[in-house]
Amino acid sequence: MKQVLVWLYLLMGMLLAVNSVAAELKIGYVQVDKLLQEAPQTAESGKKLEKEFSPRSQELDRLQKQIRDLEAALDKDRLTTTDAERRNRERDASNLKLEFQRKQRELREDINLRKNEELAVLQDRINKAVTSVAESESFDLVVYGGVAYASKKIDITDKVLKLLGKK
């Protein structure tokens, strides 16, 4: 019986120690998806990419219009052109379509590559802002990413957004 009481007191002492340590722990949570959507750097990055890829996008629009015009001319002149001339025009239209598809695929790949580069830069800025807020407010732990639930009182996302807005 004495041994059970000793173990019980020891267990209660450990629980009290854990509770006192947990009470001193300051935890924060950051919503990464909200940061990525609302950070001013996200809009800047989007505008930068749009400006960077606008000429190539316009070239694709011009090429697509050229294809439509060529196909319309083929349909219009179908009865008045010779078979050889029609085949040559169809081959030209087919080649233009292939070129359009190739350029469109290359543009998508380049845009995705640049988006990933810009996202990496933004994530680095976010990490620095989170660290800055955590250090300035003496957080022991800041969690972001895959969290099932976090209370509003530990959510520091708006503070991080505010810091990102200053940069």
Secondary structure, DSSP 4 states (H G I P E B T S, - for coil): -HHHHHHHHHHHHHHHHHHHHHHH--EEEE-HHHHHHH-HHHHHHHHHHHHHHHHHHHHHHHHHHHHHHHHHHHHHTTTTS-HHHHHHHHHHHHHHHHHHHHHHHHHHHHHHHHHHHHHHHHHHHHHHHHHHHHHHTT-SEEEESS-S---GGGB-HHHHHHHHHH-
